[in-house]
């Protein structure tokens, strides 16, 4: 069985024990930070740090090449999910990797 199934099974068993009065309840708290908004210059820096062309970056982000151009020039701005993906790219050390676009 998968690890996810085992964790789910364990959680359900603990919940049943708690409801029956024989177990302790555990809680897990997640802190969701506000979305960081990036400027066009910062988006370009993230793309360059990743070693991607605008076309490859657009494919990676799931947008058009023109959209990436507009972001970098500051004429338009990404939406929330794109900002989250940019945040992930920005937070990690991205080594030089060869990007291949599968079609």
PATORFI-986372 format. One record per residue: residue number from 1; x, z negated, y negated of N, C-alpha, C in turn. Coordinates in Angstrom, 2 decimals, padded with zeros to 5 digits, always signed. Layout:
% PATORFI-986372
R   num       n.u       n.w       n.v      ca.u      ca.w      ca.v       c.u       c.w       c.v
R   NUM         X         Z         Y         X         Z         Y         X         Z         Y
...
***
This chain:
% PATORFI-986372
R   num       n.u       n.w       n.v      ca.u      ca.w      ca.v       c.u       c.w       c.v
R     1   +000.83   +000.00   +001.18   +000.00   +000.00   +000.00   +000.88   +000.00   -001.24
R     2   +000.30   +000.46   -002.32   +001.06   +000.56   -003.56   +001.23   -000.80   -004.22
R     3   +002.24   -000.89   -005.07   +002.51   -002.12   -005.82   +001.33   -002.45   -006.72
R     4   +000.73   -001.43   -007.31   -000.41   -001.66   -008.19   -001.58   -002.27   -007.42
R     5   -001.82   -001.77   -006.22   -002.90   -002.31   -005.39   -002.63   -003.78   -005.06
R     6   -001.37   -004.09   -004.71   -001.02   -005.46   -004.36   -001.23   -006.41   -005.54
R     7   -000.83   -005.97   -006.74   -001.01   -006.79   -007.94   -002.49   -006.99   -008.25
R     8   -003.27   -005.94   -008.09   -004.71   -006.04   -008.32   -005.35   -006.98   -007.31
R     9   -004.97   -006.85   -006.05   -005.49   -007.71   -004.99   -005.16   -009.17   -005.28
R    10   -003.90   -009.44   -005.66   -003.47   -010.80   -005.96   -004.28   -011.36   -007.14
R    11   -004.48   -010.55   -008.16   -005.24   -010.99   -009.33   -006.68   -011.34   -008.97
R    12   -007.29   -010.52   -008.14   -008.67   -010.79   -007.71   -008.75   -012.06   -006.86
R    13   -007.78   -012.25   -005.98   -007.77   -013.46   -005.16   -007.61   -014.71   -006.03
R    14   -006.76   -014.62   -007.06   -006.58   -015.75   -007.98   -007.87   -016.01   -008.77
R    15   -008.57   -014.96   -009.18   -009.82   -015.11   -009.92   -010.88   -015.78   -009.06
R    16   -010.94   -015.39   -007.80   -011.91   -016.00   -006.88   -011.59   -017.48   -006.68
R    17   -010.31   -017.80   -006.50   -009.90   -019.21   -006.34   -010.27   -020.01   -007.58
R    18   -010.05   -019.46   -008.75   -010.37   -020.14   -010.00   -011.87   -020.40   -010.09
R    19   -012.67   -019.40   -009.77   -014.13   -019.54   -009.83   -014.62   -020.60   -008.85
R    20   -013.95   -020.73   -007.74   -014.34   -021.74   -006.74   -013.80   -023.12   -007.09
R    21   -012.99   -023.20   -008.15   -012.45   -024.48   -008.58   -011.18   -024.91   -007.88
R    22   -010.59   -024.03   -007.10   -009.39   -024.42   -006.35   -008.10   -023.77   -006.88
R    23   -008.19   -023.04   -007.94   -006.99   -022.38   -008.45   -006.87   -022.48   -009.95
R    24   -005.70   -022.14   -010.45   -005.46   -022.16   -011.89   -005.62   -020.75   -012.44
R    25   -006.12   -020.68   -013.66   -006.27   -019.38   -014.31   -004.97   -019.05   -015.06
R    26   -004.56   -017.81   -014.97   -003.41   -017.33   -015.74   -003.92   -016.38   -016.80
R    27   -003.28   -016.43   -017.93   -003.62   -015.47   -018.97   -002.36   -014.73   -019.37
R    28   -002.54   -013.54   -019.83   -001.43   -012.73   -020.31   -001.84   -012.19   -021.67
R    29   -001.02   -012.40   -022.65   -001.32   -011.96   -024.00   -000.43   -010.79   -024.36
R    30   -001.04   -009.75   -024.89   -000.31   -008.57   -025.35   -000.43   -008.50   -026.86
R    31   +000.68   -008.26   -027.52   +000.65   -008.10   -028.96   +000.81   -006.62   -029.27
R    32   -000.19   -006.07   -029.90   -000.15   -004.65   -030.27   +000.23   -004.57   -031.74
R    33   +001.41   -004.02   -031.97   +001.93   -003.92   -033.32   +001.23   -002.80   -034.09
R    34   +001.18   -002.91   -035.40   +000.60   -001.83   -036.20   +001.40   -000.54   -036.01
R    35   +000.72   +000.56   -036.19   +001.38   +001.86   -036.05   +002.32   +002.08   -037.23
R    36   +003.56   +002.44   -036.90   +004.52   +002.79   -037.95   +004.29   +004.24   -038.32
R    37   +004.17   +004.50   -039.59   +004.00   +005.88   -040.05   +005.34   +006.41   -040.49
R    38   +005.68   +007.60   -040.04   +006.96   +008.21   -040.32   +006.84   +009.28   -041.39
R    39   +007.86   +009.38   -042.22   +007.92   +010.44   -043.22   +008.41   +011.72   -042.55
R    40   +008.28   +012.83   -043.25   +008.77   +014.10   -042.73   +010.26   +014.04   -042.42
R    41   +011.01   +013.40   -043.30   +012.46   +013.27   -043.10   +012.76   +012.46   -041.84
R    42   +012.01   +011.37   -041.63   +012.22   +010.54   -040.44   +011.85   +011.30   -039.17
R    43   +010.80   +012.09   -039.22   +010.39   +012.88   -038.05   +011.50   +013.87   -037.69
R    44   +012.04   +014.52   -038.70   +013.14   +015.47   -038.47   +014.34   +014.75   -037.87
R    45   +014.67   +013.56   -038.37   +015.80   +012.79   -037.84   +015.58   +012.41   -036.38
R    46   +014.36   +012.03   -036.03   +014.04   +011.70   -034.64   +014.22   +012.92   -033.76
R    47   +013.70   +014.06   -034.22   +013.82   +015.31   -033.46   +015.29   +015.69   -033.28
R    48   +016.07   +015.57   -034.34   +017.49   +015.94   -034.27   +018.25   +014.97   -033.35
R    49   +017.93   +013.69   -033.43   +018.57   +012.70   -032.56   +018.30   +013.01   -031.09
R    50   +017.10   +013.53   -030.83   +016.74   +013.90   -029.46   +017.37   +015.22   -029.04
R    51   +017.95   +015.93   -029.99   +018.59   +017.20   -029.68   +017.60   +018.31   -029.38
R    52   +016.44   +018.25   -030.00   +015.39   +019.25   -029.74   +015.24   +020.20   -030.91
R    53   +014.93   +021.45   -030.58   +014.54   +022.40   -031.62   +013.10   +022.07   -032.01
R    54   +012.63   +022.66   -033.09   +011.24   +022.42   -033.49   +010.28   +022.89   -032.40
R    55   +010.59   +024.00   -031.76   +009.70   +024.53   -030.71   +009.63   +023.60   -029.50
R    56   +010.77   +023.11   -029.06   +010.79   +022.19   -027.91   +010.11   +020.88   -028.29
R    57   +010.38   +020.37   -029.49   +009.76   +019.14   -029.97   +008.24   +019.30   -030.04
R    58   +007.79   +020.45   -030.52   +006.35   +020.72   -030.59   +005.73   +020.69   -029.20
R    59   +006.39   +021.30   -028.25   +005.88   +021.31   -026.88   +005.85   +019.89   -026.32
R    60   +006.89   +019.13   -026.59   +006.98   +017.73   -026.15   +005.85   +016.90   -026.74
R    61   +005.56   +017.12   -028.02   +004.53   +016.35   -028.72   +003.12   +016.87   -028.45
R    62   +003.01   +018.05   -027.86   +001.70   +018.62   -027.56   +001.02   +019.24   -028.77
R    63   +001.84   +019.74   -029.70   +001.32   +020.37   -030.91   +001.99   +021.73   -031.09
R    64   +001.58   +022.45   -032.11   +002.18   +023.76   -032.35   +003.47   +023.62   -033.16
R    65   +004.27   +024.67   -033.10   +005.52   +024.73   -033.88   +005.21   +024.60   -035.37
R    66   +004.14   +025.22   -035.83   +003.74   +025.14   -037.24   +003.37   +023.71   -037.63
R    67   +002.79   +022.97   -036.71   +002.45   +021.58   -036.99   +003.70   +020.74   -037.22
R    68   +004.71   +020.94   -036.38   +005.98   +020.22   -036.55   +006.61   +020.59   -037.90
R    69   +006.58   +021.87   -038.24   +007.10   +022.31   -039.55   +006.37   +021.58   -040.68
R    70   +005.05   +021.51   -040.59   +004.25   +020.86   -041.64   +004.56   +019.36   -041.71
R    71   +004.74   +018.72   -040.56   +005.10   +017.30   -040.56   +006.42   +017.09   -041.28
R    72   +007.41   +017.92   -040.91   +008.75   +017.75   -041.47   +008.80   +018.06   -042.96
R    73   +007.94   +018.95   -043.42   +007.89   +019.28   -044.86   +006.98   +018.33   -045.63
R    74   +006.24   +017.47   -044.91   +005.38   +016.49   -045.55   +004.05   +017.03   -046.03
R    75   +003.69   +018.25   -045.61   +002.41   +018.82   -046.04   +001.24   +018.25   -045.22
R    76   +001.52   +017.88   -043.96   +000.53   +017.17   -043.13   +001.25   +016.01   -042.45
R    77   +000.47   +015.14   -041.82   +001.04   +013.97   -041.16   +000.45   +013.83   -039.77
R    78   +001.24   +013.29   -038.84   +000.71   +013.08   -037.49   -000.44   +012.09   -037.48
R    79   -001.21   +012.12   -036.40   -002.28   +011.15   -036.18   -001.73   +009.98   -035.38
R    80   -002.53   +008.95   -035.17   -002.11   +007.73   -034.49   -001.35   +007.93   -033.19
R    81   -001.88   +008.68   -032.21   -001.16   +008.83   -030.94   +000.21   +009.48   -031.12
R    82   +000.31   +010.45   -032.03   +001.60   +011.10   -032.27   +002.58   +010.11   -032.89
R    83   +002.09   +009.22   -033.78   +002.96   +008.21   -034.36   +003.48   +007.26   -033.27
R    84   +002.63   +006.91   -032.31   +003.06   +006.05   -031.21   +004.16   +006.73   -030.38
R    85   +004.00   +008.02   -030.11   +005.01   +008.76   -029.35   +006.30   +008.86   -030.16
R    86   +006.19   +009.09   -031.45   +007.38   +009.12   -032.31   +008.08   +007.76   -032.29
R    87   +007.30   +006.70   -032.29   +007.86   +005.35   -032.26   +008.65   +005.13   -030.97
R    88   +008.12   +005.62   -029.85   +008.83   +005.51   -028.58   +010.14   +006.28   -028.62
R    89   +010.07   +007.50   -029.13   +011.28   +008.31   -029.24   +012.31   +007.64   -030.15
R    90   +011.85   +007.07   -031.23   +012.73   +006.45   -032.22   +013.36   +005.17   -031.69
R    91   +012.65   +004.45   -030.83   +013.13   +003.14   -030.38   +014.15   +003.22   -029.26
R    92   +014.23   +004.31   -028.58   +015.12   +004.43   -027.44   +016.37   +005.21   -027.80
R    93   +017.47   +004.88   -027.12   +018.67   +005.68   -027.26   +018.42   +006.95   -026.46
R    94   +018.37   +008.05   -027.13   +018.12   +009.32   -026.45   +019.44   +010.04   -026.30
R    95   +019.85   +010.24   -025.07   +021.11   +010.92   -024.83   +020.87   +012.42   -024.88
R    96   +021.94   +013.15   -024.99   +021.82   +014.61   -024.99   +021.30   +015.03   -023.63
R    97   +020.17   +015.63   -023.63   +019.52   +016.07   -022.41   +019.14   +017.53   -022.58
R    98   +019.17   +018.25   -021.51   +018.73   +019.64   -021.57   +017.23   +019.64   -021.31
R    99   +016.48   +020.18   -022.23   +015.03   +020.23   -022.11   +014.62   +021.60   -021.58
R   100   +013.84   +021.57   -020.54   +013.34   +022.80   -019.94   +011.83   +022.77   -020.03
R   101   +011.25   +023.82   -020.58   +009.81   +023.90   -020.69   +009.28   +024.64   -019.47
R   102   +008.52   +023.91   -018.66   +007.94   +024.50   -017.45   +006.63   +025.16   -017.83
R   103   +006.41   +026.34   -017.32   +005.16   +027.05   -017.60   +004.45   +027.40   -016.33
***
